[in-house]
Amino acid sequence: MKAIVATRPGGTEVLEMVDLPEPVAGPGQVVVEVAAAGVNFSDIGARRGIIGHDIQFPHTLGVEGAGRVIEIGGGTCDFVIGQRVAWAYGPGSYAERVAISADALVPVPDEIDDQQAAALMMQGLTASHFATDFYPIQPGDIALVHAAAGGLGQLLTRIIKLRGGTVIGRVSKASKVDAARAAGADYVVVDDGSNFADEVIRVTGGEGVHVVYDGSGPATFTGSVAALRRSGTFCWYGPVLGRPAPVDLMLLPKSIKIGFAVFFDHIYTPVLLRRHAAQLFDWLSAGDVSIDVSTSYPISDAARAHAAMEDRSTTGKLLLIPGRVNA
């Protein structure tokens, strides 16, 4: 079986495609033939050795994907051979096949294809957590979404709009403005992360936004605080890009609230996982949200996919396709 491993912590040069033994379904597990695997910043963090400090190298990367059940282990299982499934957290997903806990899987409706399902899971559930749970958007709320042209940023924008909010999107390059606007952003700020707050305050008539969703690392932290209105909420995520400096609560301005949002707190039981995933699939089927899955690579090009994500040269979701070969 072909799989992509990081041989040691480091840059994209540590990624290799290797042959691994076929996975076997243990109790409570199924083996899935992977149709598409999602590429996420958490994968880059694992490759660098920044997150998952208990990871042993060489390490098979990837946690997200979609495919078809080909083997079922012992114990009770809600799935059958041949069923299409998707997952947000199944370690070792950069592979042709992977053994995953049945509790981590959700059924995929017939009208959703494998690439859509794989692209929707982690970022869709994360966006759902941010906009419906961590800070439930209400009609009239104004949100600042960082990296608004990325896969998460686009989904988050669409869910905010679905709930009646207004979105100010920040993008790092002018070439990404169209993608942010296509996702529904009402106003787009082009900024490298240093001067966006003044523009946000101007656009909001001096008030600031109700909520900031910021996964852009320490470079944008101070600006995000400044962009909030009184009693606003700062949803911070994405430790892969670095941690902010320690925060002195007594120095926080305008009675703002800051929290570190983790999408697992949205799906901490199989019931919640399947409920929220079903809602995402329903929104997608109805056209209430859409997802950009235009960027995919053969699994052998995992290093190129990582490099593209790290240099911010792409928009939308990045996928690896095990069944595809280099042209």
FIFINU-430395 format. One record per residue: residue in three letters; y, z, x negated of N, C-alpha, C in turn. Coordinates in steps of 0.1 Angstrom, whole numbers, padded with zeros to 4 digits, always signed. Each point is the difference from the previous one (the first is absolute). Layout:
BEGIN
ALAYZXYZXYZX;...
//
This chain:
BEGIN
MET-0012+0000-0008+0012+0000+0008+0012+0000-0009;LYS+0010-0009+0003+0013+0000-0007+0009+0010+0005;ALA+0007+0006-0009+0011+0010+0003+0010+0001-0011;ILE+0012+0005+0004+0011+0001-0010+0001+0015-0004;VAL-0001+0002-0013+0001+0014-0005+0012+0001-0010;ALA+0006+0012+0000+0009+0003-0011-0008+0007-0011;THR-0001-0006-0011-0008+0006-0011+0006+0012-0006;ARG+0013+0002+0001+0007+0012-0005+0013+0000+0007;PRO+0008+0011-0001+0013+0000+0006+0009-0010-0008;GLY+0009-0007+0007+0008-0010-0008+0006-0010+0009;GLY+0004-0011-0006+0006-0012+0006-0010-0009+0006;THR+0004-0012+0005-0009-0009+0006-0011-0005-0009;GLU+0002+0002-0013-0010-0005-0010-0013+0008+0001;VAL+0001+0012+0007-0012+0008+0000-0009-0004+0012;LEU+0004-0009+0008-0008-0004+0012-0010-0011-0005;GLU-0013+0002+0004-0011-0009-0003-0008-0002+0013;MET-0005-0012+0001-0010-0003+0010-0014+0002-0006;VAL-0008+0008+0006-0013+0004-0006-0011-0001+0011;ASP-0012+0000-0005-0012+0001+0009-0004+0015+0002;LEU-0001+0004+0012-0004+0014+0003-0013+0000+0009;PRO-0007+0011+0000-0012+0001+0008+0004-0001+0015;GLU-0008-0006+0008+0002+0000+0015+0002+0014+0006;PRO+0010+0002+0008+0002+0013+0006-0011+0002+0011;VAL-0004+0013+0001-0010+0004+0010+0007+0010+0010;ALA-0003-0001+0013+0006+0008+0010-0007+0014+0000;GLY+0007+0010-0003-0005+0014+0001+0001+0005+0014;PRO-0004+0013+0002+0002+0006+0013+0015-0001+0005;GLY+0002-0005+0012+0013+0000+0005+0008-0012-0005;GLN-0006-0009-0008+0007-0011-0006-0005-0013+0006;VAL+0009-0011-0002-0005-0013+0002+0004-0009-0012;VAL-0007-0011-0003+0004-0009-0010+0007-0012+0007;VAL+0011-0004-0005+0008-0010+0006+0001-0012-0010;GLU-0002-0012+0005+0004-0012-0007+0015-0002+0001;VAL+0007+0001-0011+0014+0000+0000+0006-0015+0002;ALA+0008-0002+0010+0006-0013+0003+0014-0001-0007;ALA+0007+0012+0000+0013+0000-0006+0003+0015-0004;ALA+0006+0001-0012+0004+0014-0004+0015+0000-0002;GLY+0006+0011+0005+0015+0001-0002+0004+0005-0014;VAL+0011-0005-0004+0006+0004-0013+0012+0010+0003;ASN-0001+0012-0006+0010+0010+0003+0006+0006-0012;PHE+0012+0006+0001+0005+0007-0012-0009+0012-0004;SER-0007+0005+0009-0010+0011-0004-0010-0005-0010;ASP-0004-0013+0002-0009-0006-0010+0006-0001-0014;ILE+0012-0004+0000+0007+0000-0013+0001+0013-0006;GLY+0003+0011+0008+0001+0013-0005-0014+0005-0005;ALA-0011-0004+0007-0013+0004-0005-0003-0008-0013;ARG+0004-0012-0001-0002-0008-0013+0008+0006-0011;ARG+0012+0005+0002+0008+0005-0010-0004+0015-0004;GLY-0008+0006+0009-0004+0014-0002+0011+0010+0004;ILE+0009-0005+0009+0011+0008+0005-0005+0009+0012;ILE-0008-0006+0008-0005+0008+0012-0016+0000-0001;GLY-0006+0009+0007-0014+0002+0000-0005+0005-0014;HIS+0005+0012-0004-0003+0004-0013-0014+0004-0003;ASP-0008+0000+0011-0015+0002-0002-0007-0013-0001;ILE+0007-0011-0001-0007-0013-0001-0006-0001-0014;GLN-0013-0005+0000-0007-0003-0012+0000-0015-0003;PHE+0003-0004-0012+0000-0014-0004-0013-0003-0008;PRO-0005-0012+0002+0006-0011+0008-0001+0003+0015;HIS+0010-0005+0007+0002+0004+0014+0002-0013+0009;THR-0008-0001+0011+0001-0011+0009+0012+0002+0009;LEU+0010-0009-0001+0012+0002+0008-0001-0004+0014;GLY+0011+0003+0008+0001-0004+0014-0005+0010+0009;VAL+0007+0002+0012-0004+0009+0010+0001-0006+0014;GLU+0006-0012+0002+0003-0005+0013-0007-0013+0002;GLY-0005-0003+0012-0005-0014+0002-0006-0002+0014;ALA-0007-0011+0001-0007-0004+0013-0012-0008-0004;GLY-0010+0001+0009-0012-0008-0003-0010+0002+0012;ARG-0013-0001-0004-0011+0000+0010-0011+0010-0005;VAL-0004+0008+0010-0011+0010-0004-0013-0008-0002;ILE-0006+0003-0012-0013-0006-0003-0011+0010-0002;GLU+0003+0013-0001-0010+0010-0001+0005+0013+0005;ILE-0009+0008+0007+0004+0013+0005-0009+0011-0005;GLY+0006+0011-0005-0008+0011-0006-0005+0009+0011;GLY-0006+0011-0004-0005+0009+0010+0010+0008+0007;GLY-0003+0006+0011+0009+0008+0008+0006-0009+0011;THR+0008+0007+0008+0007-0006+0012+0011-0010-0005;CYS+0000-0012+0006+0010-0009-0004+0005-0008+0012;ASP+0013-0002+0001+0006-0007+0011+0001-0015-0001;PHE-0007-0005-0011+0001-0015-0003-0014-0006-0001;VAL+0000-0013+0001-0013-0007+0000+0001-0011-0011;ILE-0012-0005-0004+0000-0011-0010+0007-0012+0005;GLY+0008-0006-0008+0008-0012+0004+0014+0003+0006;GLN+0003+0013+0003+0013+0003+0006+0011-0001-0010;ARG+0011-0005+0004+0012-0001-0008+0008+0013+0000;VAL+0003+0004-0012+0007+0013-0001+0011-0001-0010;ALA+0009+0010+0000+0011+0001-0010+0002+0014-0004;TRP+0007+0003-0011+0001+0013-0005+0013+0001-0008;ALA+0006+0012+0000+0012+0003-0008-0004+0008-0013;TYR-0011+0006+0000-0004+0007-0012-0015+0000-0002;GLY-0004-0010-0008-0014-0001-0004-0001-0003-0015;PRO-0001+0010-0009+0001-0002-0014-0010-0011-0005;GLY+0005-0008-0009-0008-0011-0006+0000-0013+0008;SER+0011-0002+0007+0001-0012+0009+0003-0013-0007;TYR+0004+0000-0013+0001-0012-0008-0014-0005-0004;ALA-0008-0004+0010-0014-0003-0003-0005-0009+0011;GLU-0011-0007-0003-0007-0008+0010-0006+0008+0012;ARG-0005+0012-0004-0005+0009+0010+0003+0015-0004;VAL+0001+0008+0010+0004+0014-0003-0007+0009+0011;ALA-0005+0012-0005-0005+0010+0009+0011+0010+0004;ILE+0002+0001+0013+0011+0008+0006-0005+0010+0010;SER+0007+0011+0001-0003+0010+0011+0003-0007+0013;ALA-0009+0001+0010+0002-0006+0013+0012+0006+0006;ASP+0003+0013-0003+0012+0006+0006+0013-0006-0004;ALA+0000-0008-0011+0012-0006-0005+0002-0014+0005;LEU-0009-0005+0009+0001-0013+0005+0005-0001+0014;VAL+0007-0011+0003+0004-0003+0014-0005-0014+0004;PRO-0004-0002+0013-0004-0013+0004+0011-0009+0001;VAL-0002-0013-0003+0010-0010+0000-0002-0009+0012;PRO+0010-0002+0009-0001-0008+0011-0002-0015-0003;ASP-0007-0007+0008-0003-0014-0003+0013-0009-0002;GLU+0011+0004+0006+0012-0009-0001+0007+0003-0013;ILE-0004+0010-0008+0007+0003-0013-0009-0005-0011;ASP+0005-0009-0009-0009-0005-0011-0001+0010-0011;ASP-0009-0002-0010-0002+0009-0010+0012+0003-0009;GLN+0007-0011-0003+0012+0002-0009+0011+0008+0007;GLN+0002-0002+0013+0010+0008+0008-0005+0014+0000;ALA-0012+0003+0002-0005+0013+0001+0001+0008-0013;ALA-0004-0007-0011+0002+0007-0013+0014+0002-0003;ALA+0009-0009+0003+0014+0002-0003+0007+0010+0008;LEU-0005+0003+0012+0006+0009+0009-0003+0015-0002;MET-0011+0003-0006-0005+0013+0000+0008+0011-0007;MET+0001+0000-0013+0008+0010-0006+0015+0000+0003;GLN+0005-0012-0001+0015-0001+0002+0003+0002+0015;GLY-0008-0005+0009+0002+0002+0014-0001+0015+0004;LEU-0010+0007-0005-0002+0014+0003+0011+0008-0006;THR+0004-0004-0012+0011+0007-0006+0013-0002+0008;ALA+0003-0012+0003+0012-0003+0008+0000+0007+0014;SER-0012+0001+0006-0002+0007+0012+0003+0015-0001;HIS-0005+0006-0011+0003+0014-0003+0015+0002-0002;PHE+0006-0008-0008+0014+0002-0003+0009-0001+0013;ALA-0002-0010+0008+0009-0003+0011-0004+0006+0014;THR-0013+0005+0001-0004+0006+0013-0003+0015-0002;ASP-0002+0005-0012-0005+0014-0002+0009+0008-0009;PHE+0002-0005-0012+0009+0008-0010+0014+0001+0005;TYR+0006-0012+0004+0013+0000+0007-0002-0010+0012;PRO-0003+0005+0012-0002-0009+0011+0013-0007+0004;ILE+0001-0013-0002+0012-0007+0003+0003+0000+0015;GLN+0012+0003+0003+0005-0001+0014+0010-0011+0002;PRO+0001-0006+0012+0009-0010+0003+0014+0004-0005;GLY+0007-0009-0008+0013+0002-0005+0000+0006-0014;ASP-0011+0004-0005-0001+0005-0014+0003-0011-0010;ILE+0006+0003-0011+0003-0009-0011-0008+0004-0012;ALA-0008-0009-0005-0009+0003-0012+0003-0008-0012;LEU+0000+0005-0011+0000-0007-0013-0014-0002-0005;VAL-0004-0012-0002-0013-0003-0005+0001-0006-0014;HIS-0005+0006-0010+0000-0005-0013-0012-0010-0002;ALA+0002-0009-0009-0010-0011-0003-0004-0007+0014;ALA+0010-0004+0007-0002-0004+0014-0007-0014+0001;ALA-0001-0007-0012-0008-0013+0001-0014+0002-0004;GLY-0004+0012-0005-0014+0002-0003-0009+0002+0012;GLY-0013+0001-0002-0009+0001+0011+0002+0012+0008;LEU+0002+0011-0006+0003+0013+0008+0014-0001+0006;GLY+0009-0005-0007+0014+0000+0005+0001-0009+0012;GLN-0007-0012+0000+0000-0008+0012-0007+0006+0012;LEU-0011+0006-0002-0007+0007+0011+0008+0011+0005;LEU+0006+0008-0009+0008+0012+0005+0012-0005+0008;THR+0007-0011-0005+0011-0006+0007-0004-0004+0014;ARG-0012-0006+0001-0004-0005+0014-0003+0011+0009;ILE-0006+0011-0005-0003+0011+0009+0013+0008+0004;ILE+0009+0001-0009+0013+0006+0003+0007-0008+0011;LYS+0000-0013-0001+0006-0009+0010-0007+0001+0013;LEU-0014+0001+0000-0008+0002+0012+0004+0012+0007;ARG+0004+0011-0007+0003+0013+0006+0015+0001+0003;GLY+0008-0011-0001+0014+0000+0004+0010+0004-0011;GLY-0004+0000-0012+0008+0004-0011+0008-0012-0007;THR+0009+0003-0008+0008-0010-0008-0004+0002-0014;VAL-0002-0011-0007-0005+0000-0014+0011-0006-0010;ILE+0003+0008-0010+0007-0005-0012-0011-0001-0011;GLY-0002-0012-0004-0010-0002-0011+0006-0002-0013;ARG-0006+0007-0010+0005-0003-0014-0011-0008-0007;VAL+0005-0011-0007-0009-0008-0008+0006-0001-0014;SER-0008-0003-0010+0004+0000-0014+0006-0013-0004;LYS-0004-0011+0007+0005-0013-0004+0004-0008+0013;ALA+0010-0009-0003+0005-0009+0012-0011-0008+0005;SER-0010-0004-0008-0011-0008+0005-0009+0006+0010;LYS+0002+0014+0002-0009+0007+0009+0007+0003+0014;VAL+0013-0004+0001+0008+0003+0012-0007-0007+0012;ASP-0004-0012-0001-0006-0007+0012-0012+0007+0005;ALA-0009+0005-0009-0012+0007+0004+0003+0013+0007;ALA+0010+0007-0004+0004+0012+0006+0006-0003+0014;ARG+0008-0010+0001+0006-0004+0013-0010-0005+0010;ALA-0010-0007-0005-0011-0005+0008-0008+0011+0006;ALA-0001+0011-0007-0007+0012+0005+0008+0007+0011;GLY+0013-0003+0001+0008+0007+0010+0012+0008-0005;ALA+0002+0001-0013+0011+0008-0005+0013-0005+0006;ASP+0008+0009+0004+0013-0003+0006+0011-0003-0010;TYR-0002+0006-0012+0010-0002-0011-0008+0002-0012;VAL+0003-0008-0010-0008+0000-0013+0010+0002-0012;VAL-0003+0011-0008+0008+0003-0012-0008-0005-0012;VAL+0006-0009-0008-0006-0004-0012+0005+0009-0012;ASP-0009+0008-0005+0005+0010-0010-0013+0004-0009;ASP+0003+0002-0013-0011+0004-0009-0004+0014+0002;GLY+0007+0008+0008-0003+0014+0002+0011+0009-0004;SER+0011-0005-0004+0011+0009-0006+0012+0001+0009;ASN+0003-0010+0008+0013+0001+0007-0001-0002+0015;PHE-0012+0001+0006-0002-0003+0014+0007+0010+0009;ALA+0001+0012-0004+0005+0010+0010+0013-0003+0006;ASP+0010-0004-0009+0013-0003+0005+0000-0011+0011;GLU-0009-0010-0002-0001-0011+0010-0006+0006+0013;VAL-0010+0008-0001-0006+0006+0012+0010+0008+0008;ILE+0007+0008-0007+0010+0009+0007+0011-0009+0007;ARG+0004-0011-0007+0009-0009+0006-0005-0007+0013;VAL-0013-0005-0001-0006-0006+0011-0002+0009+0012;THR-0002+0013-0002-0002+0010+0010+0013+0006+0005;GLY+0012-0006-0004+0013+0006+0004+0003+0013-0005;GLY-0005+0003-0012+0003+0012-0007-0010+0012+0003;GLU-0009-0003+0009-0009+0011+0005-0013+0002-0009;GLY-0005-0011-0005-0013+0001-0007-0012-0003+0010;VAL-0012+0000-0005-0012-0003+0008-0006+0012+0005;HIS-0008-0001+0010-0008+0011+0005-0012+0004-0009;VAL-0006-0011-0006-0012+0002-0008+0000-0010-0011;VAL-0004+0004-0012-0003-0009-0011-0015+0000-0003;TYR-0006-0012-0002-0014-0001-0004+0001-0006-0014;ASP-0003+0008-0010+0002-0003-0014-0013+0002-0008;GLY-0006-0011-0005-0011+0000-0009+0003-0006-0013;SER+0013-0001-0004+0004-0008-0011+0002+0009-0013;GLY-0005+0012+0000+0000+0008-0012+0013+0007-0002;PRO+0002+0007-0012+0012+0008-0002+0013-0007-0001;ALA+0000-0013-0002+0012-0008-0002+0008+0000+0013;THR-0006+0001+0011+0007-0001+0013+0002+0013+0007;PHE-0005+0011-0006+0000+0013+0007+0014+0005+0004;THR+0009+0000-0010+0013+0005+0002+0008-0008+0010;GLY-0002-0013+0000+0007-0009+0009-0006+0002+0014;SER-0013+0002+0002-0005+0002+0013+0005+0013+0006;VAL+0002+0011-0008+0006+0012+0005+0014-0003+0005;ALA+0008-0008-0008+0013-0003+0004+0002-0008+0012;ALA-0011-0008+0003+0001-0010+0011-0003+0007+0014;LEU-0005+0013+0000-0003+0007+0012+0012+0006+0007;ARG-0001+0000+0013+0010+0007+0008-0003+0015+0000;ARG+0008+0008+0007-0002+0014+0001-0014+0002+0008;SER-0008+0009-0005-0013+0004+0005-0010-0012+0000;GLY+0003-0010-0009-0009-0011-0001-0013+0004-0007;THR-0010-0009+0000-0013+0002-0005-0003-0010-0011;PHE-0005+0006-0011-0004-0008-0012-0015+0000-0001;CYS-0006-0012+0003-0014-0002-0001-0003-0006-0014;TRP-0005+0008-0009-0003-0004-0013-0014-0002-0002;TYR-0004-0011-0007-0014-0003-0003-0001-0008-0012;GLY-0012-0003-0005-0002-0009-0011+0001+0006-0014;PRO-0008+0010-0004+0001+0007-0013-0003-0010-0011;VAL-0007-0011+0003-0004-0009-0011+0012-0005-0008;LEU+0012-0001+0006+0012-0005-0007+0008+0011-0007;GLY-0006+0012+0001+0007+0012-0007+0005+0010+0010;ARG+0001+0012-0005+0004+0012+0008+0016+0001-0001;PRO+0006+0005+0010+0015+0004-0001+0001+0012-0008;ALA+0012+0003-0005+0003+0013-0007-0002+0011+0010;PRO-0003+0012-0005-0001+0012+0009+0013+0001+0009;VAL-0003+0004+0012+0011+0001+0010+0003+0015+0002;ASP+0013+0003-0001+0005+0013+0004+0004+0000+0015;LEU-0008+0007+0008+0003+0000+0014+0014+0004+0004;MET+0006+0009-0008+0013+0005+0003+0011-0011-0002;LEU-0004-0010-0007+0010-0011-0003-0001-0012+0009;LEU-0010+0000+0008-0002-0012+0009+0012+0000+0010;PRO+0006-0012+0002+0012-0001+0008-0004-0003+0015;LYS+0010+0003+0008+0000-0005+0014-0013+0005+0008;SER-0005+0011-0003-0012+0005+0007-0011-0010+0001;ILE-0002-0008-0010-0011-0010+0001-0013+0006-0002;LYS-0011-0007+0004-0013+0004-0001-0008-0010-0009;ILE-0007+0005-0010-0008-0008-0009-0015+0003+0001;GLY-0008-0010+0001-0015+0003-0001-0007-0011-0007;PHE-0012+0003-0005-0009-0010-0006-0010-0004+0010;ALA+0000-0012+0004-0009-0005+0011-0013-0006-0006;VAL-0011+0005+0005-0013-0005-0005-0008-0005+0013;PHE-0004-0012-0001-0005-0007+0012-0014+0007+0004;PHE-0007+0007-0009-0012+0006+0004+0002+0011+0011;ASP+0012+0005+0001+0003+0010+0010+0002-0006+0014;HIS+0000-0013+0000+0000-0008+0013-0014-0002+0005;ILE-0010+0000-0009-0013-0005+0004-0011+0010-0006;TYR+0003+0013+0001-0009+0010-0006-0013+0002+0007;THR-0002-0007+0011-0013+0000+0006-0004-0014+0003;PRO-0013-0003+0001-0004-0014+0004+0005-0004+0014;VAL+0002+0010+0009+0006-0004+0013+0014-0005-0001;LEU+0008+0008-0008+0014-0005-0002+0001-0013-0008;LEU-0009-0001-0010+0000-0013-0007-0002-0012+0009;ARG-0011+0001+0008-0003-0011+0009+0011-0002+0011;ARG+0005+0011+0005+0011-0001+0010+0012-0007-0005;HIS+0005+0004-0012+0012-0006-0005-0003-0015-0005;ALA-0012-0002-0005-0003-0014-0004-0001-0009+0012;ALA-0006+0005+0011-0001-0008+0012+0014-0003+0005;GLN+0010+0010-0001+0013-0003+0005+0007-0011-0009;LEU-0003+0000-0013+0006-0010-0009-0006-0014+0004;PHE-0013-0001+0002-0007-0012+0004+0006-0005+0014;ASP+0002+0009+0009+0005-0004+0013+0014-0006-0002;TRP+0009+0007-0008+0013-0006-0003+0000-0014-0006;LEU-0010-0001-0009-0001-0013-0007-0005-0011+0010;SER-0010+0003+0008-0005-0009+0009+0011-0004+0011;ALA+0008+0009+0003+0011-0003+0010+0012-0006-0006;GLY+0000-0001-0013+0012-0006-0006+0012+0009-0002;ASP-0003+0013+0003+0011+0010-0002+0003+0003-0014;VAL-0010-0001-0009+0002+0000-0014-0008-0011-0006;SER+0004-0004-0012-0007-0011-0007-0001+0004-0015;ILE-0008-0006-0007-0002+0004-0014-0001-0013-0009;ASP+0007+0000-0011+0000-0011-0009-0012+0001-0010;VAL-0010-0009+0002-0012+0000-0009+0000-0013-0007;SER+0011-0005-0004+0001-0013-0006-0004+0000-0015;THR-0001+0012-0006-0002+0001-0015-0014+0006-0002;SER-0009-0008-0005-0013+0005-0003-0005-0007-0013;TYR-0010+0007-0006-0005-0004-0013-0015+0001+0000;PRO-0007-0009-0008-0014+0003-0002-0001+0014-0007;ILE-0012+0006+0003-0001+0014-0006+0000-0001-0015;SER-0003-0011-0006+0000-0001-0015+0015+0000-0005;ASP+0010-0002+0009+0014+0000-0004+0006+0013+0003;ALA-0007+0011+0000+0006+0013+0004+0011+0004-0010;ALA-0001-0004-0012+0011+0004-0010+0012-0008+0004;ARG-0001-0012+0004+0012-0008+0004+0006+0006+0012;ALA-0008+0005+0010+0005+0006+0012+0008+0013-0004;HIS-0006+0008-0009+0007+0012-0004+0013-0003-0006;ALA+0000-0010-0009+0013-0003-0007+0010-0005+0010;ALA-0004-0008+0010+0010-0004+0010+0006+0011+0008;MET-0009+0010+0003+0005+0012+0008+0010+0008-0009;GLU-0004+0002-0013+0008+0008-0008+0014-0006-0003;ASP+0001-0013-0001+0013-0006-0003+0008-0004+0012;ARG-0006+0004+0012+0007-0001+0013+0003-0015+0002;SER-0009-0009-0004+0003-0014+0002-0006-0006+0013;THR-0006+0009+0008-0006-0005+0013+0006+0007+0012;THR-0003-0005+0011+0004+0007+0013-0013+0001+0008;GLY+0000+0009+0010-0012+0001+0008-0012+0007-0007;LYS-0011-0001+0006-0013+0006-0005-0007-0008-0010;LEU-0006+0006-0010-0008-0007-0010-0015+0003+0003;LEU-0008-0010+0000-0014+0002+0002-0009-0006-0011;LEU-0011+0005-0003-0010-0006-0008-0012-0004+0008;ILE-0005-0012-0002-0010-0006+0008-0013-0002-0009;PRO-0010+0008+0002-0012+0000-0008-0007-0014+0000;GLY+0000-0007+0012-0007-0012+0001+0007-0012-0006;ARG+0012+0001-0005+0008-0011-0005-0002-0001-0015;VAL+0001-0012-0005-0001-0002-0015+0013-0006-0004;ASN+0003+0001-0013+0012-0007-0005-0001-0015+0001;ALA+0011-0006+0003+0001-0014+0002-0002-0007-0014;
//
